[in-house]
């Protein structure tokens, strides 16, 4: 009997079908996990309401920032920790016995993460509108910011999950997430930091994502520089992830 990560999938099935089937399986697992729902939906929505009221009802300025936080939580914390513990438990080694290739697995995880990110961002947008958000949107800029930001952080998550033990991934992913949110140009804008420090922090993917989201959703500007930064971070992480990621 052939073992499959998703409903029965013979080896002759196309790569697209393998990826889509496993992506649906991954998405169902994520949506059934209460801890993941807390990280990806509840905490960002609480943060949105808290920041909006703490900053004088400025939901226009806070909505893009919280969307960046949600995207990072989904693509770094959730993906890195989940994949790390799948490696430790042997789940990934089990998947290696199926027709699913390593590239199929990574693509499926990327698709599932992207779909979950889209759902989370849509929920934040809905609550923001109820709080009075009236965005000035640069649609191409916003789409590219979400896509490149998600790709960059997801690639770094896979790199961490493939390079470290599960316990180290758990500690490091959570630590990196908190540090980037507080000191990485997200909650505290780089413009509010001392000049040289702000200029360095602005090069981080967290600051680039927050700035790109703010520009494309608050002012309607196209964040070209920030998108190039995110593309560079994504390329570096993808190269490292492809070289280091193993089934076990």
C-alpha positions in Angstrom: 0.0 0.0 0.0 1.4 3.4 -0.9 1.6 5.9 2.0 0.5 9.4 1.2 0.5 12.7 2.9 -2.9 13.5 1.6 -5.7 11.4 0.1 -4.4 8.6 -2.1 -1.9 10.0 -4.6 -0.1 7.7 -7.0 3.4 8.5 -8.0 2.2 9.4 -11.5 0.1 12.3 -10.3 1.4 15.7 -11.4 3.5 18.0 -9.2 0.7 20.6 -9.2 -1.8 18.0 -7.8 0.7 16.8 -5.2 1.4 20.3 -4.0 -2.3 21.4 -4.0 -3.3 18.2 -2.1 -0.6 18.6 0.5 -1.3 22.3 0.9 -5.0 21.6 1.7 -3.9 19.0 4.3 -1.4 21.5 5.8 -4.1 24.2 5.9 -6.6 21.9 7.7 -4.0 21.0 10.3 -3.2 24.7 11.0 -6.8 25.7 11.3 -7.5 22.9 13.8 -4.6 24.1 16.1 -6.0 26.4 18.8 -2.5 27.8 19.6 -2.0 28.7 16.0 -5.4 30.5 15.8 -4.4 32.4 18.9 -1.1 33.6 17.4 -2.4 34.3 14.0 -5.8 35.8 14.7 -6.6 36.7 18.3 -3.3 38.3 19.3 -3.1 40.6 16.2 -6.7 41.7 16.6 -6.1 42.5 20.3 -2.9 44.3 19.3 -4.9 46.3 16.7 -7.5 47.5 19.2 -4.8 48.2 21.8 -2.6 50.3 19.5 -5.5 52.1 18.0 -6.8 53.3 21.3 -3.3 53.9 22.8 -2.4 56.1 19.8 -5.5 58.3 19.9 -7.7 56.3 17.6 -5.2 56.3 14.7 -6.5 53.1 13.1 -5.3 54.3 9.7 -1.7 54.1 10.9 -2.0 50.9 13.0 -3.9 48.6 10.6 -0.9 48.2 8.2 1.5 47.6 11.1 -0.7 44.9 12.7 -1.1 43.2 9.3 2.7 43.1 9.1 2.8 41.6 12.6 0.2 39.0 11.6 2.2 38.1 8.5 5.4 37.6 10.4 3.6 35.5 13.1 2.2 33.2 10.4 5.3 33.0 8.3 8.0 32.8 11.0 6.6 31.6 14.3 4.0 29.2 13.0 5.9 27.7 10.1 9.3 27.4 11.7 8.0 25.8 14.9 5.6 23.5 13.1 8.1 22.3 10.6 10.8 21.9 13.3 8.7 19.6 15.4 7.6 17.7 12.3 11.2 16.9 11.7 11.8 15.8 15.3 8.7 13.6 15.4 9.7 11.9 12.1 6.6 13.2 10.3 8.8 14.7 7.5 10.8 11.5 7.2 7.5 9.7 6.8 6.5 12.1 4.0 9.7 11.2 2.3 8.3 7.8 1.6 5.5 9.2 -0.4 5.5 10.6 -4.0 5.9 14.1 -2.4 9.4 15.5 -3.2 11.3 18.0 -1.0 10.4 20.8 -3.4 6.7 19.7 -3.4 6.7 19.8 0.4 8.2 23.3 0.6 5.8 24.6 -2.1 2.8 23.1 -0.3 3.8 24.7 3.0 4.3 28.0 1.2 0.8 27.8 -0.4 -0.8 26.8 2.9 1.0 29.6 4.8 0.0 32.1 2.1 -3.6 31.2 2.3 -3.6 31.4 6.1 -1.9 34.8 5.9 -4.5 36.0 3.5 -7.3 34.9 5.9 -5.6 36.6 8.8 -5.0 39.9 6.9 -8.6 39.9 5.7 -9.9 39.5 9.3 -7.6 42.4 10.4 -8.9 44.5 7.5 -12.5 43.9 8.4 -12.0 44.8 12.1 -10.0 47.9 11.0 -12.9 49.0 8.8 -15.3 48.6 11.7 -13.0 50.8 13.8 -13.1 53.5 11.1 -10.2 52.6 8.8 -10.4 54.2 5.4 -7.3 53.1 3.5 -5.7 54.8 0.6 -4.5 51.7 -1.3 -1.8 51.2 -3.9 -3.1 47.7 -5.0 0.1 46.5 -6.8 2.3 47.7 -3.9 0.1 46.1 -1.3 0.0 42.7 -3.1 3.7 42.7 -3.7 4.4 43.7 -0.1 2.4 40.8 1.3 3.7 38.3 -1.3 7.4 39.3 -0.9 7.2 39.8 2.8 5.5 36.4 3.3 8.1 34.7 1.0 11.0 36.3 2.8 9.9 35.3 6.3 8.6 31.9 5.3 12.0 31.1 3.7 13.8 32.1 6.8 11.4 30.0 8.9 12.2 26.9 6.7 15.9 27.6 7.0 15.6 27.7 10.9 13.5 24.6 10.9 16.0 22.7 8.7 19.2 23.9 10.4 18.3 23.6 14.1 16.8 21.2 16.6 13.1 21.6 17.3 13.6 23.0 20.8 16.1 25.6 19.5 13.7 26.5 16.7 10.9 27.0 19.3 13.0 29.4 21.4 14.7 31.2 18.5 11.6 31.7 16.4 9.7 33.2 19.3 12.6 35.3 20.4 13.3 36.6 16.9 9.6 37.4 16.4 9.4 39.5 19.6 12.7 41.3 19.0 11.7 42.2 15.4 8.3 43.4 16.5 9.6 45.6 19.3 13.0 46.7 18.0 12.8 45.8 14.3 11.0 48.9 13.0 7.5 47.6 13.3 5.7 48.9 16.4 8.4 51.6 16.8 9.0 53.2 13.4 12.5 53.7 12.2 11.8 57.4 11.8 11.3 57.6 15.6 14.8 56.1 16.2 18.1 57.9 16.4 19.4 58.6 12.8 22.2 56.0 12.4 20.3 53.3 14.3 17.1 53.9 12.3 19.0 53.7 9.1 20.4 50.3 10.0 17.1 49.0 11.4 15.4 50.1 8.1 17.4 47.4 6.3 15.8 44.6 8.3 13.0 42.6 6.6 10.6 43.5 9.5 11.1 47.2 9.0 10.9 46.9 5.2 7.6 44.9 5.5 6.1 47.4 8.0 7.1 50.4 5.8 5.9 48.7 2.6 2.5 47.9 4.2 2.2 51.4 5.6 3.1 53.1 2.3 0.8 51.0 0.2 -2.2 51.0 2.5 -2.0 54.4 4.2 -0.6 56.8 1.6 -1.2 55.0 -1.6 2.5 55.1 -2.5 4.4 52.3 -4.3 7.1 51.1 -1.8 9.8 50.2 -4.4 12.9 50.4 -2.1 11.2 48.3 0.6 10.1 45.7 -2.0 13.6 45.3 -3.3 14.9 44.8 0.3 12.3 42.1 0.9 13.2 40.4 -2.4 16.9 40.4 -1.4 16.1 38.9 2.0 13.8 36.3 0.4 16.5 35.3 -2.1 19.2 34.9 0.6 16.9 32.8 2.8 15.6 30.7 -0.1 19.2 29.8 -1.0 20.1 28.9 2.5 16.8 26.9 3.1 17.3 24.9 -0.1 20.9 24.0 0.9 20.2 23.1 4.5 16.6 21.6 4.6 16.4 17.9 5.0 13.6 15.4 5.8 15.3 14.5 9.1 
